[in-house]
């Protein structure tokens, strides 16, 4: 029997991949990629010629059973996303679950994920935190924000550049304008930036400055 290997890929700088990850991608039978066009740049950079197959949120429900059978027949399959660790706000969970339920071996390599550097750089307590990823865009958003207003741990969110100001404004509304926060964008890339301050100060900053790139927002928990 083969196995499924979850392989984190760089979130920006291509040098942030491990030697072990490169070896796995070179020697596996198949690479499942969220977007084969995006992943082809990484594979070409490291002269990886392994066959790729598209595996994304629109087809992962339908293909999991078939892929499990491939692994059972002896294939070793590597799973990657466009950037970071598959399964963390990226496709991957359904396939991993299907493998676990079928008693197929799953291995996950350590590697890049955006929220850890952002959390460490924030200067906010990181001994205990909760990862929220992307909040619901519509249904359930208000309810979740009300619940999080009582959260005492540091909170971690992902957000797109188009909704950063709206999201921080809602945080100020539900958590209080004076709550401390940190916003990191373009982690490990040329224009990496981290801005810290109160939610009110961050609203002012990002209203006046163009928002580009992928964002990680770190918010202080409620004081006990």
Secondary structure, DSSP 8 states (H G I E B T S, - for coil): ---EEE--B-SS-GGGS-HHHHHHHHHSSEEEES-HHHHHHHHHHTT----EEE--TTTHHHHHHHHHHHHHTT--EEEE-SSB-TTSSSS-HHHHHHHHHTT--EEE-----HHHHHHHHH-S--SSEEEEES--SSTTHHHHHHHHTT--SEEEEEE-TTTHHHHHHHHHHHH-TT-EEEEEESTTSTT-EEEEEEHHHHHHHHHHS---S-EEEEE-----
